[in-house]
Amino acid sequence: MSDRPAVSSHRETSIPPAHCADAGVTGSDVARAGHIQMQEITMSSPIDPRRLYEFESRWLEHGGGPADQIRSEFGLSVPEFFVTLQNSLEVAPPVDVPPARVDRMRAVSRKRLWLER
C-alpha cells in the first residue's frame, strides 16, 4: 500500500484561500469568478426570441452584431448567440418579419458560426 493520498478524478479549479495572497488573487477576483460562474448558470434560462430577432435585425446588414454588443446585451458568446438565434428561428420564426428577412437572418447566423470555427 502506498503512502500517497488517493487521487480524485475531480479537479478543483479554485485557488485555496490560504494561497490567494501569494498568487496575487484578491477577494474581488474571487467574487468576480463566482459571479461569472453564477452568470453562466443563470444564462441557461431561455432568452425571449423577440429580443434576439430585434437585435439581429438592427445588425443584419452588417453581418450580425459585434461580439462585445452580443456579450453585453445577452451575456452570450458569439457562437452561443447564433446557435440560440438559429434554434429560435427554427422553432418559432417571427410572424411579423418578412420570410426573406428571416432567411437572411439564418444565412448570417450560419456564416457567423462558420467564421467562429
VEXSEFI-140218 format. One record per residue: residue number from 1; residue in three letters; chain; x, y, z of N, C-alpha, C in turn. Coordinates in nm, 2 decimals. Atoms other than C-alpha are relative to their C-alpha. Example, Ala and Ser with C-alpha at 12.3 -4.5 7.8 and 13.67 -1.06 7.14 Angstrom:
2
@num=1&residu=ALA&chaine=A&n_xx=0.09&n_yy=-0.12&n_zz=0.00&ca_xx=1.23&ca_yy=-0.45&ca_zz=0.78&c_xx=0.09&c_yy=0.12&c_zz=0.00
@num=2&residu=SER&chaine=A&n_xx=-0.09&n_yy=-0.11&n_zz=0.00&ca_xx=1.37&ca_yy=-0.11&ca_zz=0.71&c_xx=-0.08&c_yy=0.11&c_zz=0.08
This chain:
117
@num=1&residu=MET&chaine=A&n_xx=0.08&n_yy=-0.12&n_zz=0.00&ca_xx=0.00&ca_yy=0.00&ca_zz=0.00&c_xx=0.09&c_yy=0.12&c_zz=0.00
@num=2&residu=SER&chaine=A&n_xx=-0.08&n_yy=-0.12&n_zz=0.01&ca_xx=0.13&ca_yy=0.34&ca_zz=-0.09&c_xx=-0.03&c_yy=0.11&c_zz=0.10
@num=3&residu=ASP&chaine=A&n_xx=0.03&n_yy=-0.11&n_zz=-0.09&ca_xx=0.17&ca_yy=0.64&ca_zz=0.14&c_xx=-0.06&c_yy=0.12&c_zz=-0.07
@num=4&residu=ARG&chaine=A&n_xx=0.05&n_yy=-0.11&n_zz=0.07&ca_xx=0.05&ca_yy=0.87&ca_zz=-0.13&c_xx=-0.15&c_yy=0.01&c_zz=0.01
@num=5&residu=PRO&chaine=A&n_xx=0.15&n_yy=-0.01&n_zz=-0.01&ca_xx=-0.31&ca_yy=1.01&ca_zz=-0.10&c_xx=-0.06&c_yy=-0.05&c_zz=-0.13
@num=6&residu=ALA&chaine=A&n_xx=0.07&n_yy=0.04&n_zz=0.12&ca_xx=-0.57&ca_yy=0.88&ca_zz=-0.34&c_xx=-0.03&c_yy=0.12&c_zz=-0.08
@num=7&residu=VAL&chaine=A&n_xx=0.02&n_yy=-0.11&n_zz=0.10&ca_xx=-0.61&ca_yy=1.09&ca_zz=-0.65&c_xx=-0.14&c_yy=0.00&c_zz=-0.04
@num=8&residu=SER&chaine=A&n_xx=0.14&n_yy=-0.01&n_zz=0.04&ca_xx=-0.96&ca_yy=1.21&ca_zz=-0.72&c_xx=0.00&c_yy=0.04&c_zz=-0.14
@num=9&residu=SER&chaine=A&n_xx=0.02&n_yy=-0.04&n_zz=0.14&ca_xx=-1.09&ca_yy=1.24&ca_zz=-1.07&c_xx=-0.05&c_yy=0.14&c_zz=-0.02
@num=10&residu=HIS&chaine=A&n_xx=0.05&n_yy=-0.14&n_zz=0.00&ca_xx=-1.25&ca_yy=1.57&ca_zz=-0.98&c_xx=0.12&c_yy=0.10&c_zz=0.03
@num=11&residu=ARG&chaine=A&n_xx=-0.11&n_yy=-0.09&n_zz=-0.02&ca_xx=-1.01&ca_yy=1.86&ca_zz=-1.02&c_xx=-0.06&c_yy=0.13&c_zz=0.05
@num=12&residu=GLU&chaine=A&n_xx=0.04&n_yy=-0.13&n_zz=-0.05&ca_xx=-1.05&ca_yy=2.17&ca_zz=-0.81&c_xx=0.06&c_yy=0.11&c_zz=-0.08
@num=13&residu=THR&chaine=A&n_xx=-0.05&n_yy=-0.10&n_zz=0.09&ca_xx=-1.03&ca_yy=2.48&ca_zz=-1.02&c_xx=0.03&c_yy=0.14&c_zz=0.07
@num=14&residu=SER&chaine=A&n_xx=-0.02&n_yy=-0.13&n_zz=-0.07&ca_xx=-1.02&ca_yy=2.75&ca_zz=-0.75&c_xx=0.13&c_yy=-0.01&c_zz=0.08
@num=15&residu=ILE&chaine=A&n_xx=-0.12&n_yy=-0.01&n_zz=-0.08&ca_xx=-0.72&ca_yy=2.87&ca_zz=-0.55&c_xx=-0.04&c_yy=-0.01&c_zz=0.14
@num=16&residu=PRO&chaine=A&n_xx=0.04&n_yy=0.00&n_zz=-0.14&ca_xx=-0.74&ca_yy=2.77&ca_zz=-0.18&c_xx=0.03&c_yy=0.14&c_zz=0.06
@num=17&residu=PRO&chaine=A&n_xx=-0.01&n_yy=-0.14&n_zz=-0.06&ca_xx=-0.79&ca_yy=3.09&ca_zz=0.03&c_xx=0.13&c_yy=0.03&c_zz=0.06
@num=18&residu=ALA&chaine=A&n_xx=-0.13&n_yy=-0.03&n_zz=-0.07&ca_xx=-0.46&ca_yy=3.05&ca_zz=0.22&c_xx=0.10&c_yy=0.04&c_zz=-0.10
@num=19&residu=HIS&chaine=A&n_xx=-0.10&n_yy=-0.03&n_zz=0.10&ca_xx=-0.27&ca_yy=3.08&ca_zz=-0.11&c_xx=-0.04&c_yy=0.11&c_zz=-0.09
@num=20&residu=CYS&chaine=A&n_xx=0.04&n_yy=-0.11&n_zz=0.09&ca_xx=-0.47&ca_yy=3.36&ca_zz=-0.27&c_xx=0.09&c_yy=0.12&c_zz=0.00
@num=21&residu=ALA&chaine=A&n_xx=-0.08&n_yy=-0.12&n_zz=-0.01&ca_xx=-0.25&ca_yy=3.64&ca_zz=-0.14&c_xx=0.14&c_yy=-0.03&c_zz=-0.07
@num=22&residu=ASP&chaine=A&n_xx=-0.13&n_yy=0.04&n_zz=0.06&ca_xx=0.07&ca_yy=3.45&ca_zz=-0.25&c_xx=-0.01&c_yy=0.00&c_zz=-0.15
@num=23&residu=ALA&chaine=A&n_xx=0.02&n_yy=0.00&n_zz=0.14&ca_xx=-0.08&ca_yy=3.42&ca_zz=-0.60&c_xx=-0.04&c_yy=0.13&c_zz=-0.06
@num=24&residu=GLY&chaine=A&n_xx=0.04&n_yy=-0.13&n_zz=0.05&ca_xx=-0.18&ca_yy=3.78&ca_zz=-0.62&c_xx=-0.15&c_yy=0.01&c_zz=-0.03
@num=25&residu=VAL&chaine=A&n_xx=0.14&n_yy=0.00&n_zz=0.03&ca_xx=-0.55&ca_yy=3.70&ca_zz=-0.62&c_xx=-0.07&c_yy=0.07&c_zz=0.12
@num=26&residu=THR&chaine=A&n_xx=0.07&n_yy=-0.08&n_zz=-0.11&ca_xx=-0.77&ca_yy=3.95&ca_zz=-0.43&c_xx=-0.14&c_yy=-0.06&c_zz=0.02
@num=27&residu=GLY&chaine=A&n_xx=0.14&n_yy=0.04&n_zz=-0.03&ca_xx=-1.11&ca_yy=3.90&ca_zz=-0.27&c_xx=-0.09&c_yy=0.03&c_zz=-0.12
@num=28&residu=SER&chaine=A&n_xx=0.09&n_yy=-0.04&n_zz=0.11&ca_xx=-1.27&ca_yy=4.09&ca_zz=-0.56&c_xx=0.02&c_yy=-0.10&c_zz=-0.12
@num=29&residu=ASP&chaine=A&n_xx=-0.02&n_yy=0.10&n_zz=0.11&ca_xx=-1.11&ca_yy=3.84&ca_zz=-0.81&c_xx=-0.08&c_yy=-0.12&c_zz=0.03
@num=30&residu=VAL&chaine=A&n_xx=0.07&n_yy=0.12&n_zz=-0.04&ca_xx=-1.26&ca_yy=3.55&ca_zz=-0.62&c_xx=-0.15&c_yy=0.03&c_zz=-0.02
@num=31&residu=ALA&chaine=A&n_xx=0.14&n_yy=-0.04&n_zz=0.01&ca_xx=-1.60&ca_yy=3.73&ca_zz=-0.60&c_xx=-0.04&c_yy=0.01&c_zz=-0.15
@num=32&residu=ARG&chaine=A&n_xx=0.03&n_yy=-0.01&n_zz=0.14&ca_xx=-1.58&ca_yy=3.81&ca_zz=-0.97&c_xx=-0.01&c_yy=-0.14&c_zz=-0.07
@num=33&residu=ALA&chaine=A&n_xx=0.01&n_yy=0.14&n_zz=0.06&ca_xx=-1.51&ca_yy=3.44&ca_zz=-1.06&c_xx=-0.13&c_yy=-0.06&c_zz=0.04
@num=34&residu=GLY&chaine=A&n_xx=0.13&n_yy=0.05&n_zz=-0.04&ca_xx=-1.81&ca_yy=3.34&ca_zz=-0.85&c_xx=-0.11&c_yy=0.05&c_zz=-0.08
@num=35&residu=HIS&chaine=A&n_xx=0.10&n_yy=-0.06&n_zz=0.07&ca_xx=-2.02&ca_yy=3.59&ca_zz=-1.03&c_xx=-0.01&c_yy=-0.05&c_zz=-0.14
@num=36&residu=ILE&chaine=A&n_xx=0.00&n_yy=0.06&n_zz=0.14&ca_xx=-1.91&ca_yy=3.46&ca_zz=-1.37&c_xx=-0.06&c_yy=-0.14&c_zz=0.00
@num=37&residu=GLN&chaine=A&n_xx=0.06&n_yy=0.13&n_zz=-0.01&ca_xx=-1.99&ca_yy=3.11&ca_zz=-1.27&c_xx=-0.15&c_yy=0.00&c_zz=0.01
@num=38&residu=MET&chaine=A&n_xx=0.14&n_yy=-0.01&n_zz=-0.02&ca_xx=-2.33&ca_yy=3.21&ca_zz=-1.15&c_xx=-0.07&c_yy=0.05&c_zz=-0.12
@num=39&residu=GLN&chaine=A&n_xx=0.05&n_yy=-0.05&n_zz=0.12&ca_xx=-2.39&ca_yy=3.41&ca_zz=-1.46&c_xx=-0.02&c_yy=-0.10&c_zz=-0.11
@num=40&residu=GLU&chaine=A&n_xx=0.00&n_yy=0.11&n_zz=0.10&ca_xx=-2.31&ca_yy=3.11&ca_zz=-1.68&c_xx=-0.12&c_yy=-0.09&c_zz=0.03
@num=41&residu=ILE&chaine=A&n_xx=0.11&n_yy=0.08&n_zz=-0.04&ca_xx=-2.56&ca_yy=2.91&ca_zz=-1.48&c_xx=-0.13&c_yy=0.06&c_zz=-0.03
@num=42&residu=THR&chaine=A&n_xx=0.13&n_yy=-0.06&n_zz=0.02&ca_xx=-2.84&ca_yy=3.16&ca_zz=-1.50&c_xx=-0.02&c_yy=0.03&c_zz=-0.14
@num=43&residu=MET&chaine=A&n_xx=0.02&n_yy=-0.03&n_zz=0.14&ca_xx=-2.78&ca_yy=3.23&ca_zz=-1.87&c_xx=-0.06&c_yy=-0.12&c_zz=-0.07
@num=44&residu=SER&chaine=A&n_xx=0.06&n_yy=0.12&n_zz=0.06&ca_xx=-2.91&ca_yy=2.88&ca_zz=-1.94&c_xx=-0.15&c_yy=0.02&c_zz=-0.01
@num=45&residu=SER&chaine=A&n_xx=0.15&n_yy=-0.02&n_zz=0.01&ca_xx=-3.26&ca_yy=3.02&ca_zz=-1.89&c_xx=-0.03&c_yy=0.06&c_zz=-0.14
@num=46&residu=PRO&chaine=A&n_xx=0.03&n_yy=-0.05&n_zz=0.14&ca_xx=-3.44&ca_yy=3.10&ca_zz=-2.21&c_xx=0.00&c_yy=0.15&c_zz=-0.02
@num=47&residu=ILE&chaine=A&n_xx=0.00&n_yy=-0.14&n_zz=0.04&ca_xx=-3.40&ca_yy=3.43&ca_zz=-2.38&c_xx=-0.12&c_yy=0.02&c_zz=-0.09
@num=48&residu=ASP&chaine=A&n_xx=0.12&n_yy=-0.03&n_zz=0.08&ca_xx=-3.71&ca_yy=3.59&ca_zz=-2.53&c_xx=0.05&c_yy=0.01&c_zz=-0.15
@num=49&residu=PRO&chaine=A&n_xx=-0.04&n_yy=0.00&n_zz=0.14&ca_xx=-3.68&ca_yy=3.52&ca_zz=-2.91&c_xx=-0.02&c_yy=0.14&c_zz=-0.06
@num=50&residu=ARG&chaine=A&n_xx=0.02&n_yy=-0.13&n_zz=0.06&ca_xx=-3.82&ca_yy=3.87&ca_zz=-2.99&c_xx=0.12&c_yy=0.09&c_zz=0.02
@num=51&residu=ARG&chaine=A&n_xx=-0.12&n_yy=-0.07&n_zz=-0.02&ca_xx=-3.51&ca_yy=4.02&ca_zz=-2.83&c_xx=0.11&c_yy=-0.04&c_zz=-0.10
@num=52&residu=LEU&chaine=A&n_xx=-0.10&n_yy=0.05&n_zz=0.10&ca_xx=-3.29&ca_yy=3.80&ca_zz=-3.05&c_xx=-0.03&c_yy=0.06&c_zz=-0.14
@num=53&residu=TYR&chaine=A&n_xx=0.04&n_yy=-0.05&n_zz=0.13&ca_xx=-3.48&ca_yy=3.90&ca_zz=-3.36&c_xx=0.02&c_yy=0.15&c_zz=-0.02
@num=54&residu=GLU&chaine=A&n_xx=-0.02&n_yy=-0.14&n_zz=0.01&ca_xx=-3.48&ca_yy=4.27&ca_zz=-3.28&c_xx=0.15&c_yy=0.04&c_zz=-0.01
@num=55&residu=PHE&chaine=A&n_xx=-0.14&n_yy=-0.03&n_zz=0.00&ca_xx=-3.11&ca_yy=4.27&ca_zz=-3.21&c_xx=0.06&c_yy=-0.04&c_zz=-0.14
@num=56&residu=GLU&chaine=A&n_xx=-0.06&n_yy=0.04&n_zz=0.13&ca_xx=-3.02&ca_yy=4.07&ca_zz=-3.52&c_xx=-0.05&c_yy=0.09&c_zz=-0.12
@num=57&residu=SER&chaine=A&n_xx=0.05&n_yy=-0.08&n_zz=0.10&ca_xx=-3.25&ca_yy=4.29&ca_zz=-3.73&c_xx=0.08&c_yy=0.13&c_zz=-0.01
@num=58&residu=ARG&chaine=A&n_xx=-0.08&n_yy=-0.12&n_zz=0.00&ca_xx=-3.05&ca_yy=4.60&ca_zz=-3.62&c_xx=0.13&c_yy=-0.02&c_zz=-0.07
@num=59&residu=TRP&chaine=A&n_xx=-0.14&n_yy=0.02&n_zz=0.05&ca_xx=-2.72&ca_yy=4.44&ca_zz=-3.72&c_xx=0.00&c_yy=-0.08&c_zz=-0.13
@num=60&residu=LEU&chaine=A&n_xx=0.00&n_yy=0.10&n_zz=0.11&ca_xx=-2.83&ca_yy=4.22&ca_zz=-4.01&c_xx=0.08&c_yy=0.05&c_zz=-0.12
@num=61&residu=GLU&chaine=A&n_xx=-0.07&n_yy=-0.06&n_zz=0.12&ca_xx=-2.70&ca_yy=4.45&ca_zz=-4.29&c_xx=0.15&c_yy=0.01&c_zz=0.02
@num=62&residu=HIS&chaine=A&n_xx=-0.14&n_yy=-0.01&n_zz=-0.04&ca_xx=-2.36&ca_yy=4.45&ca_zz=-4.11&c_xx=0.06&c_yy=-0.14&c_zz=0.02
@num=63&residu=GLY&chaine=A&n_xx=-0.05&n_yy=0.13&n_zz=-0.03&ca_xx=-2.33&ca_yy=4.07&ca_zz=-4.09&c_xx=-0.02&c_yy=-0.05&c_zz=0.14
@num=64&residu=GLY&chaine=A&n_xx=0.03&n_yy=0.04&n_zz=-0.14&ca_xx=-2.47&ca_yy=4.04&ca_zz=-3.74&c_xx=0.07&c_yy=0.09&c_zz=0.10
@num=65&residu=GLY&chaine=A&n_xx=-0.05&n_yy=-0.09&n_zz=-0.10&ca_xx=-2.39&ca_yy=4.21&ca_zz=-3.42&c_xx=0.14&c_yy=-0.03&c_zz=0.04
@num=66&residu=PRO&chaine=A&n_xx=-0.13&n_yy=0.02&n_zz=-0.04&ca_xx=-2.04&ca_yy=4.26&ca_zz=-3.29&c_xx=0.01&c_yy=-0.08&c_zz=0.14
@num=67&residu=ALA&chaine=A&n_xx=-0.02&n_yy=0.08&n_zz=-0.11&ca_xx=-1.91&ca_yy=4.03&ca_zz=-3.02&c_xx=-0.03&c_yy=0.07&c_zz=0.13
@num=68&residu=ASP&chaine=A&n_xx=0.02&n_yy=-0.08&n_zz=-0.12&ca_xx=-1.90&ca_yy=4.30&ca_zz=-2.75&c_xx=-0.14&c_yy=0.04&c_zz=0.03
@num=69&residu=GLN&chaine=A&n_xx=0.14&n_yy=-0.03&n_zz=-0.02&ca_xx=-2.26&ca_yy=4.40&ca_zz=-2.81&c_xx=-0.08&c_yy=-0.12&c_zz=0.04
@num=70&residu=ILE&chaine=A&n_xx=0.07&n_yy=0.12&n_zz=-0.03&ca_xx=-2.38&ca_yy=4.04&ca_zz=-2.81&c_xx=0.03&c_yy=-0.04&c_zz=0.15
@num=71&residu=ARG&chaine=A&n_xx=-0.04&n_yy=0.03&n_zz=-0.14&ca_xx=-2.19&ca_yy=3.98&ca_zz=-2.48&c_xx=-0.07&c_yy=0.09&c_zz=0.10
@num=72&residu=SER&chaine=A&n_xx=0.06&n_yy=-0.10&n_zz=-0.10&ca_xx=-2.32&ca_yy=4.30&ca_zz=-2.31&c_xx=-0.15&c_yy=-0.01&c_zz=0.00
@num=73&residu=GLU&chaine=A&n_xx=0.15&n_yy=0.00&n_zz=0.00&ca_xx=-2.68&ca_yy=4.26&ca_zz=-2.42&c_xx=-0.06&c_yy=-0.14&c_zz=0.04
@num=74&residu=PHE&chaine=A&n_xx=0.06&n_yy=0.14&n_zz=-0.03&ca_xx=-2.73&ca_yy=3.88&ca_zz=-2.38&c_xx=0.09&c_yy=-0.08&c_zz=0.09
@num=75&residu=GLY&chaine=A&n_xx=-0.09&n_yy=0.08&n_zz=-0.09&ca_xx=-2.43&ca_yy=3.76&ca_zz=-2.18&c_xx=0.04&c_yy=-0.13&c_zz=-0.07
@num=76&residu=LEU&chaine=A&n_xx=-0.04&n_yy=0.12&n_zz=0.08&ca_xx=-2.35&ca_yy=3.51&ca_zz=-2.46&c_xx=0.12&c_yy=0.02&c_zz=-0.08
@num=77&residu=SER&chaine=A&n_xx=-0.11&n_yy=-0.01&n_zz=0.10&ca_xx=-2.05&ca_yy=3.43&ca_zz=-2.67&c_xx=-0.07&c_yy=0.01&c_zz=-0.14
@num=78&residu=VAL&chaine=A&n_xx=0.05&n_yy=-0.01&n_zz=0.14&ca_xx=-2.09&ca_yy=3.48&ca_zz=-3.05&c_xx=-0.06&c_yy=-0.14&c_zz=-0.04
@num=79&residu=PRO&chaine=A&n_xx=0.06&n_yy=0.13&n_zz=0.04&ca_xx=-2.14&ca_yy=3.10&ca_zz=-3.11&c_xx=-0.13&c_yy=-0.03&c_zz=0.08
@num=80&residu=GLU&chaine=A&n_xx=0.12&n_yy=0.02&n_zz=-0.08&ca_xx=-2.39&ca_yy=3.08&ca_zz=-2.82&c_xx=-0.12&c_yy=0.08&c_zz=-0.05
@num=81&residu=PHE&chaine=A&n_xx=0.11&n_yy=-0.08&n_zz=0.05&ca_xx=-2.59&ca_yy=3.37&ca_zz=-2.96&c_xx=-0.05&c_yy=-0.05&c_zz=-0.13
@num=82&residu=PHE&chaine=A&n_xx=0.05&n_yy=0.04&n_zz=0.13&ca_xx=-2.61&ca_yy=3.25&ca_zz=-3.31&c_xx=-0.06&c_yy=-0.14&c_zz=0.00
@num=83&residu=VAL&chaine=A&n_xx=0.07&n_yy=0.13&n_zz=-0.02&ca_xx=-2.69&ca_yy=2.89&ca_zz=-3.21&c_xx=-0.14&c_yy=0.02&c_zz=0.06
@num=84&residu=THR&chaine=A&n_xx=0.13&n_yy=-0.03&n_zz=-0.06&ca_xx=-2.97&ca_yy=3.03&ca_zz=-2.99&c_xx=-0.09&c_yy=0.07&c_zz=-0.10
@num=85&residu=LEU&chaine=A&n_xx=0.08&n_yy=-0.06&n_zz=0.11&ca_xx=-3.09&ca_yy=3.25&ca_zz=-3.28&c_xx=-0.05&c_yy=-0.10&c_zz=-0.10
@num=86&residu=GLN&chaine=A&n_xx=0.04&n_yy=0.10&n_zz=0.09&ca_xx=-3.09&ca_yy=2.96&ca_zz=-3.52&c_xx=-0.11&c_yy=-0.09&c_zz=0.05
@num=87&residu=ASN&chaine=A&n_xx=0.10&n_yy=0.09&n_zz=-0.07&ca_xx=-3.28&ca_yy=2.74&ca_zz=-3.28&c_xx=-0.14&c_yy=0.07&c_zz=0.01
@num=88&residu=SER&chaine=A&n_xx=0.13&n_yy=-0.08&n_zz=-0.01&ca_xx=-3.54&ca_yy=3.02&ca_zz=-3.23&c_xx=-0.06&c_yy=0.02&c_zz=-0.13
@num=89&residu=LEU&chaine=A&n_xx=0.06&n_yy=-0.02&n_zz=0.14&ca_xx=-3.58&ca_yy=3.08&ca_zz=-3.60&c_xx=-0.06&c_yy=-0.13&c_zz=-0.05
@num=90&residu=GLU&chaine=A&n_xx=0.06&n_yy=0.13&n_zz=0.04&ca_xx=-3.64&ca_yy=2.70&ca_zz=-3.65&c_xx=-0.13&c_yy=-0.03&c_zz=0.08
@num=91&residu=VAL&chaine=A&n_xx=0.11&n_yy=0.04&n_zz=-0.08&ca_xx=-3.88&ca_yy=2.66&ca_zz=-3.36&c_xx=-0.12&c_yy=0.10&c_zz=-0.02
@num=92&residu=ALA&chaine=A&n_xx=0.10&n_yy=-0.10&n_zz=0.00&ca_xx=-4.07&ca_yy=2.99&ca_zz=-3.37&c_xx=0.04&c_yy=0.12&c_zz=-0.08
@num=93&residu=PRO&chaine=A&n_xx=-0.05&n_yy=-0.11&n_zz=0.08&ca_xx=-3.98&ca_yy=3.21&ca_zz=-3.67&c_xx=-0.10&c_yy=0.12&c_zz=0.02
@num=94&residu=PRO&chaine=A&n_xx=0.08&n_yy=-0.12&n_zz=-0.03&ca_xx=-4.11&ca_yy=3.57&ca_zz=-3.62&c_xx=-0.11&c_yy=0.01&c_zz=-0.11
@num=95&residu=VAL&chaine=A&n_xx=0.11&n_yy=-0.01&n_zz=0.10&ca_xx=-4.45&ca_yy=3.61&ca_zz=-3.79&c_xx=-0.01&c_yy=0.14&c_zz=-0.06
@num=96&residu=ASP&chaine=A&n_xx=0.01&n_yy=-0.14&n_zz=0.04&ca_xx=-4.41&ca_yy=3.99&ca_zz=-3.82&c_xx=0.12&c_yy=0.04&c_zz=-0.08
@num=97&residu=VAL&chaine=A&n_xx=-0.11&n_yy=-0.03&n_zz=0.08&ca_xx=-4.09&ca_yy=3.97&ca_zz=-4.02&c_xx=-0.01&c_yy=-0.07&c_zz=-0.13
@num=98&residu=PRO&chaine=A&n_xx=0.01&n_yy=0.07&n_zz=0.14&ca_xx=-4.09&ca_yy=3.90&ca_zz=-4.40&c_xx=0.09&c_yy=-0.12&c_zz=-0.01
@num=99&residu=PRO&chaine=A&n_xx=-0.07&n_yy=0.12&n_zz=0.02&ca_xx=-3.98&ca_yy=3.55&ca_zz=-4.49&c_xx=0.14&c_yy=0.02&c_zz=-0.05
@num=100&residu=ALA&chaine=A&n_xx=-0.13&n_yy=-0.02&n_zz=0.06&ca_xx=-3.69&ca_yy=3.68&ca_zz=-4.70&c_xx=0.10&c_yy=0.06&c_zz=0.11
@num=101&residu=ARG&chaine=A&n_xx=-0.09&n_yy=-0.05&n_zz=-0.11&ca_xx=-3.55&ca_yy=3.87&ca_zz=-4.39&c_xx=0.03&c_yy=-0.11&c_zz=0.10
@num=102&residu=VAL&chaine=A&n_xx=-0.02&n_yy=0.11&n_zz=-0.09&ca_xx=-3.59&ca_yy=3.56&ca_zz=-4.18&c_xx=0.11&c_yy=-0.09&c_zz=-0.06
@num=103&residu=ASP&chaine=A&n_xx=-0.10&n_yy=0.08&n_zz=0.08&ca_xx=-3.39&ca_yy=3.37&ca_zz=-4.45&c_xx=0.14&c_yy=0.06&c_zz=0.01
@num=104&residu=ARG&chaine=A&n_xx=-0.13&n_yy=-0.07&n_zz=-0.01&ca_xx=-3.12&ca_yy=3.64&ca_zz=-4.44&c_xx=0.05&c_yy=-0.02&c_zz=0.14
@num=105&residu=MET&chaine=A&n_xx=-0.05&n_yy=0.03&n_zz=-0.13&ca_xx=-3.10&ca_yy=3.60&ca_zz=-4.06&c_xx=0.06&c_yy=-0.13&c_zz=0.02
@num=106&residu=ARG&chaine=A&n_xx=-0.05&n_yy=0.14&n_zz=0.00&ca_xx=-3.05&ca_yy=3.23&ca_zz=-4.10&c_xx=0.14&c_yy=-0.01&c_zz=-0.07
@num=107&residu=ALA&chaine=A&n_xx=-0.12&n_yy=0.00&n_zz=0.08&ca_xx=-2.78&ca_yy=3.29&ca_zz=-4.36&c_xx=0.11&c_yy=0.07&c_zz=0.08
@num=108&residu=VAL&chaine=A&n_xx=-0.11&n_yy=-0.07&n_zz=-0.07&ca_xx=-2.59&ca_yy=3.54&ca_zz=-4.15&c_xx=0.04&c_yy=-0.08&c_zz=0.12
@num=109&residu=SER&chaine=A&n_xx=-0.03&n_yy=0.09&n_zz=-0.11&ca_xx=-2.62&ca_yy=3.31&ca_zz=-3.85&c_xx=0.09&c_yy=-0.11&c_zz=-0.03
@num=110&residu=ARG&chaine=A&n_xx=-0.09&n_yy=0.11&n_zz=0.05&ca_xx=-2.47&ca_yy=3.02&ca_zz=-4.04&c_xx=0.14&c_yy=0.05&c_zz=-0.03
@num=111&residu=LYS&chaine=A&n_xx=-0.13&n_yy=-0.06&n_zz=0.03&ca_xx=-2.19&ca_yy=3.24&ca_zz=-4.17&c_xx=0.08&c_yy=0.03&c_zz=0.12
@num=112&residu=ARG&chaine=A&n_xx=-0.07&n_yy=-0.03&n_zz=-0.12&ca_xx=-2.10&ca_yy=3.37&ca_zz=-3.83&c_xx=0.04&c_yy=-0.12&c_zz=0.08
@num=113&residu=LEU&chaine=A&n_xx=-0.04&n_yy=0.13&n_zz=-0.07&ca_xx=-2.10&ca_yy=3.02&ca_zz=-3.68&c_xx=0.12&c_yy=-0.06&c_zz=-0.08
@num=114&residu=TRP&chaine=A&n_xx=-0.11&n_yy=0.05&n_zz=0.08&ca_xx=-1.87&ca_yy=2.91&ca_zz=-3.97&c_xx=0.13&c_yy=0.08&c_zz=0.03
@num=115&residu=LEU&chaine=A&n_xx=-0.12&n_yy=-0.08&n_zz=-0.02&ca_xx=-1.64&ca_yy=3.20&ca_zz=-3.91&c_xx=0.06&c_yy=-0.02&c_zz=0.14
@num=116&residu=GLU&chaine=A&n_xx=-0.05&n_yy=0.02&n_zz=-0.14&ca_xx=-1.61&ca_yy=3.12&ca_zz=-3.54&c_xx=0.06&c_yy=-0.14&c_zz=0.02
@num=117&residu=ARG&chaine=A&n_xx=-0.06&n_yy=0.13&n_zz=-0.02&ca_xx=-1.49&ca_yy=2.76&ca_zz=-3.60&c_xx=0.15&c_yy=0.01&c_zz=0.01
